[in-house]
Amino acid sequence: MGVYASAMSQEIPHFDLPDDAQIRVSRLEEKHTSKYFPTHRHKYYELVIITSTVAGDFSHDIDFKTYPLVGGRVYFIAPSQAHTWNIKSYNKEYKGLLVTFNDAFIHTGNQTLENQLLKLFDPLDTKPYIEFDQQLFHKTFPTLSILEEEYNKKHPDFFVLRALLETLIHYMAKRKSPRTPRNNKDCHRIVDLRIAIEKYFREEKHVEFYARHLDLSTKRLNEICKELTGETVTKILHQRLLLEAKREMISGVKNIQTISDELGFENPSYFARFFKKLEGKSPSEFSNSMFK
């Protein structure tokens, strides 16, 4: 297996949706039991909608960052993100819904919809949720009740479910405002940059490539990026590489040599230095902390 292999000998679950059930709508209080996977990954999109909570310390991790389970929040978990429920037992201390769906269910070639999905399910977003008034929940998301009702029918209509889900995504994306109100053209450029990074980050690590892709100068792209995200393009690229490395490491399937190669690093030593500089831990230290 190679260096660090013993630290990554455990494999976490990687869940998918069956071909005949590409969307699921379920109540948290019915779905959750006392059994939890400490860390798992999804091959689908997941909306975690918390409608109410009682006093207590309840949280979950999305890509290694902890977020409290707060009533009046919708959390967005994208495909391949690492997810952990930090709950030892459950007695309906929090309530809500889980809406899960995959690309095969929702993909229509609609560019507007794809942009909305990226806006909500951005893996580098430091605030992967929106907030709503718990008392106005059904008024804020009126299609959600209809979606749940349609899903629970004996023979739900596929096209109705998709239309309702797309409408729900549209309303949620409208509520998720950009960090800084700038001109709409630059906001679209950041969306295009995110899409390009998701597609090419393994093989393209130079800002010049992304600037050409967006038909901008390197200087202008960095200016827009700093204005709207507070980060340079290089920093965003490095964050995405680090995130993917961490996801692969906790999967317990690949060794450092393989991860380093697949992410386009010259050798494992260079990868290890890169990882420690950004994470503050070596790859082995990170893996050991996840599986302790």
C-alpha positions as CSV (number, residue, x, y, z in Angstrom):
1,M,0.0,0.0,0.0
2,G,2.9,2.4,0.6
3,V,3.5,5.3,3.0
4,Y,0.7,6.3,5.3
5,A,-1.4,3.2,4.2
6,S,-1.9,2.0,7.8
7,A,-3.4,5.3,8.7
8,M,-6.0,5.0,5.9
9,S,-6.9,1.3,6.3
10,Q,-10.5,2.1,7.2
11,E,-13.1,2.6,4.5
12,I,-16.1,4.9,5.0
13,P,-19.5,4.3,3.5
14,H,-20.2,6.0,0.1
15,F,-24.0,6.1,-0.4
16,D,-25.8,6.3,-3.8
17,L,-29.4,6.4,-4.9
18,P,-30.8,3.4,-6.8
19,D,-31.7,3.8,-10.5
20,D,-35.4,3.5,-9.7
21,A,-35.4,6.0,-6.8
22,Q,-33.4,9.1,-7.9
23,I,-35.1,11.3,-5.4
24,R,-36.0,10.8,-1.8
25,V,-38.0,13.0,0.6
26,S,-38.0,11.8,4.2
27,R,-38.6,13.1,7.7
28,L,-35.6,13.3,9.9
29,E,-37.5,12.0,12.9
30,E,-38.5,8.9,10.9
31,K,-35.1,8.5,9.2
32,H,-32.8,8.9,12.1
33,T,-32.1,6.1,14.6
34,S,-29.5,5.5,17.3
35,K,-27.1,4.1,14.6
36,Y,-24.9,6.6,12.9
37,F,-22.0,6.4,10.5
38,P,-19.3,8.6,12.0
39,T,-18.3,9.8,8.5
40,H,-19.8,9.0,5.2
41,R,-20.0,10.4,1.6
42,H,-22.9,10.9,-0.8
43,K,-23.0,10.4,-4.6
44,Y,-26.0,12.7,-4.6
45,Y,-27.2,16.2,-3.5
46,E,-28.8,16.4,-0.1
47,L,-30.9,19.2,1.5
48,V,-30.9,18.9,5.3
49,I,-33.8,21.1,6.4
50,I,-34.0,21.7,10.2
51,T,-37.5,22.9,11.1
52,S,-37.1,22.8,14.9
53,T,-34.7,22.0,17.6
54,V,-34.7,21.7,21.4
55,A,-31.9,22.9,23.7
56,G,-28.8,20.8,23.4
57,D,-25.5,20.4,21.6
58,F,-26.3,18.9,18.2
59,S,-24.2,19.3,15.2
60,H,-23.0,17.8,12.0
61,D,-19.8,18.1,9.9
62,I,-19.7,19.0,6.2
63,D,-16.2,18.5,4.7
64,F,-14.5,18.5,8.1
65,K,-16.2,21.7,9.4
66,T,-18.7,21.6,12.2
67,Y,-22.1,23.3,12.0
68,P,-24.7,23.3,14.7
69,L,-28.1,21.8,13.9
70,V,-30.1,25.0,14.2
71,G,-33.9,25.3,13.7
72,G,-34.5,27.5,10.7
73,R,-31.6,26.4,8.5
74,V,-31.3,24.5,5.3
75,Y,-27.9,22.9,4.8
76,F,-26.6,22.0,1.4
77,I,-24.4,18.9,0.9
78,A,-23.0,18.3,-2.5
79,P,-22.0,15.0,-4.1
80,S,-18.7,13.6,-2.8
81,Q,-18.7,15.8,0.3
82,A,-17.8,14.1,3.6
83,H,-20.7,14.2,6.1
84,T,-20.8,13.3,9.8
85,W,-23.8,13.4,12.2
86,N,-22.3,14.2,15.6
87,I,-25.1,12.5,17.4
88,K,-24.7,9.6,19.8
89,S,-28.4,9.0,20.3
90,Y,-31.6,10.6,18.9
91,N,-34.9,11.2,20.7
92,K,-36.5,13.7,18.3
93,E,-34.4,16.6,19.7
94,Y,-34.4,18.1,16.2
95,K,-36.9,17.7,13.4
96,G,-36.9,18.4,9.7
97,L,-36.6,16.9,6.3
98,L,-34.0,15.3,4.1
99,V,-34.4,15.8,0.3
100,T,-31.9,13.9,-1.7
101,F,-31.6,13.7,-5.5
102,N,-28.9,12.9,-8.1
103,D,-27.8,14.5,-11.4
104,A,-29.8,11.9,-13.4
105,F,-33.0,13.1,-11.8
106,I,-32.6,16.8,-12.2
107,H,-30.2,17.3,-15.1
108,T,-32.0,19.0,-18.0
109,G,-29.1,20.9,-19.7
110,N,-30.5,24.1,-18.2
111,Q,-27.6,26.5,-17.6
112,T,-29.7,28.6,-15.1
113,L,-30.4,25.5,-13.0
114,E,-26.8,24.4,-13.1
115,N,-25.7,27.8,-11.9
116,Q,-28.3,27.7,-9.1
117,L,-27.1,24.3,-8.0
118,L,-23.5,25.5,-7.9
119,K,-24.6,28.6,-5.9
120,L,-26.3,26.4,-3.3
121,F,-23.9,23.4,-3.3
122,D,-20.5,25.1,-3.6
123,P,-18.0,22.8,-1.9
124,L,-15.8,25.8,-0.9
125,D,-18.6,27.8,0.6
126,T,-17.8,28.7,4.2
127,K,-21.6,29.2,4.9
128,P,-23.2,26.1,3.2
129,Y,-26.7,27.0,4.4
130,I,-29.6,29.5,4.3
131,E,-31.8,30.6,7.1
132,F,-35.5,31.0,7.4
133,D,-38.2,32.0,9.9
134,Q,-39.4,28.8,11.5
135,Q,-42.9,30.2,12.0
136,L,-43.1,31.0,8.3
137,F,-41.5,27.8,7.0
138,H,-44.4,26.7,4.8
139,K,-44.9,30.2,3.4
140,T,-41.2,30.6,2.6
141,F,-41.0,27.2,0.8
142,P,-44.6,26.5,-0.3
143,T,-43.6,23.9,-2.8
144,L,-41.9,21.7,-0.2
145,S,-45.1,20.5,1.3
146,I,-46.5,19.7,-2.2
147,L,-43.2,17.9,-3.0
148,E,-43.5,15.7,0.1
149,E,-47.1,15.0,-0.6
150,E,-46.5,14.0,-4.2
151,Y,-43.5,11.9,-3.2
152,N,-45.5,9.9,-0.7
153,K,-48.3,9.0,-3.2
154,K,-48.5,5.4,-4.2
155,H,-47.6,6.3,-7.7
156,P,-45.8,9.7,-7.7
157,D,-45.5,11.6,-11.0
158,F,-41.8,11.9,-12.0
159,F,-42.3,15.1,-14.0
160,V,-44.3,16.8,-11.2
161,L,-41.6,15.9,-8.7
162,R,-38.8,17.3,-10.9
163,A,-40.8,20.5,-11.5
164,L,-41.4,21.0,-7.8
165,L,-37.8,20.3,-6.9
166,E,-36.5,22.7,-9.5
167,T,-38.9,25.4,-8.2
168,L,-37.7,24.7,-4.6
169,I,-34.1,25.1,-5.8
170,H,-35.0,28.4,-7.5
171,Y,-36.5,29.8,-4.3
172,M,-33.6,28.7,-2.2
173,A,-31.0,30.1,-4.6
174,K,-32.8,33.5,-4.5
175,R,-32.4,33.5,-0.7
176,K,-28.7,32.8,-0.9
177,S,-27.3,36.2,-1.7
178,P,-23.7,36.7,-2.9
179,R,-21.2,37.7,-0.1
180,T,-20.7,41.1,-1.7
181,P,-23.3,42.9,-3.9
182,R,-21.4,43.6,-7.1
183,N,-22.4,43.8,-10.7
184,N,-24.2,40.8,-12.1
185,K,-21.7,40.2,-14.9
186,D,-18.8,39.6,-12.4
187,C,-21.0,37.3,-10.3
188,H,-21.6,35.2,-13.3
189,R,-17.8,35.1,-14.0
190,I,-17.2,33.8,-10.5
191,V,-19.8,31.1,-11.1
192,D,-18.1,30.2,-14.4
193,L,-14.8,30.1,-12.6
194,R,-16.2,27.7,-10.0
195,I,-17.5,25.5,-12.7
196,A,-14.1,25.5,-14.5
197,I,-12.2,24.7,-11.3
198,E,-14.5,21.8,-10.6
199,K,-13.9,20.4,-14.0
200,Y,-10.1,21.1,-14.4
201,F,-8.5,21.5,-10.9
202,R,-6.7,18.1,-11.0
203,E,-4.8,18.9,-14.2
204,E,-4.8,22.7,-14.5
205,K,-3.2,24.6,-11.6
206,H,-2.2,27.9,-13.2
207,V,-4.3,31.0,-13.1
208,E,-3.5,31.8,-16.7
209,F,-5.6,28.8,-17.9
210,Y,-8.7,30.0,-16.0
211,A,-8.2,33.5,-17.2
212,R,-8.1,32.4,-20.8
213,H,-11.1,30.2,-20.2
214,L,-13.1,33.2,-19.1
215,D,-11.6,35.5,-21.7
216,L,-10.0,37.8,-19.1
217,S,-6.5,38.9,-18.1
218,T,-5.0,37.2,-15.1
219,K,-4.9,40.5,-13.3
220,R,-8.6,41.2,-13.9
221,L,-9.7,37.7,-12.9
222,N,-7.8,38.0,-9.6
223,E,-9.3,41.4,-9.0
224,I,-12.8,40.1,-9.5
225,C,-12.1,37.1,-7.4
226,K,-10.7,39.2,-4.5
227,E,-13.7,41.5,-4.7
228,L,-16.3,38.8,-4.6
229,T,-14.7,36.0,-2.5
230,G,-11.9,37.7,-0.6
231,E,-9.5,35.1,-2.1
232,T,-7.1,34.9,-5.1
233,V,-7.7,32.3,-7.8
234,T,-4.6,30.4,-6.6
235,K,-5.9,30.3,-3.1
236,I,-9.3,28.9,-4.3
237,L,-7.5,26.3,-6.4
238,H,-5.3,25.2,-3.5
239,Q,-8.4,25.0,-1.2
240,R,-10.1,22.8,-3.8
241,L,-7.0,20.5,-4.1
242,L,-6.7,20.2,-0.3
243,L,-10.4,19.4,0.0
244,E,-10.2,16.7,-2.6
245,A,-7.1,15.2,-0.9
246,K,-8.8,15.1,2.4
247,R,-11.9,13.4,0.9
248,E,-9.8,10.8,-0.8
249,M,-7.7,10.2,2.4
250,I,-10.7,9.5,4.6
251,S,-12.2,7.1,2.0
252,G,-9.5,4.6,3.1
253,V,-9.2,3.2,-0.4
254,K,-6.2,5.0,-1.9
255,N,-2.7,5.5,-0.6
256,I,-0.7,8.7,-0.7
257,Q,1.1,7.8,-3.9
258,T,-2.1,7.3,-5.8
259,I,-3.8,10.4,-4.4
260,S,-0.7,12.5,-5.2
261,D,-0.6,11.2,-8.8
262,E,-4.4,11.7,-9.4
263,L,-4.2,15.2,-8.1
264,G,-1.3,16.1,-10.4
265,F,1.5,16.5,-7.9
266,E,5.1,15.7,-9.0
267,N,5.7,13.3,-6.2
268,P,4.3,12.3,-2.7
269,S,6.9,14.4,-0.9
270,Y,5.8,17.6,-2.7
271,F,2.1,16.6,-2.0
272,A,2.9,16.1,1.7
273,R,4.6,19.5,2.0
274,F,1.6,21.1,0.2
275,F,-0.9,19.4,2.5
276,K,0.9,20.3,5.7
277,K,1.4,24.0,4.7
278,L,-2.3,24.4,4.1
279,E,-3.8,22.0,6.7
280,G,-1.2,22.5,9.5
281,K,-0.9,18.7,9.7
282,S,0.9,16.0,7.7
283,P,-1.2,13.6,5.7
284,S,-0.6,10.8,8.3
285,E,-1.5,13.2,11.2
286,F,-4.7,14.2,9.5
287,S,-5.7,10.5,8.7
288,N,-4.9,9.5,12.3
289,S,-7.1,12.3,13.7
290,M,-10.0,11.2,11.5
291,F,-9.8,7.5,12.5
292,K,-8.9,7.7,16.1
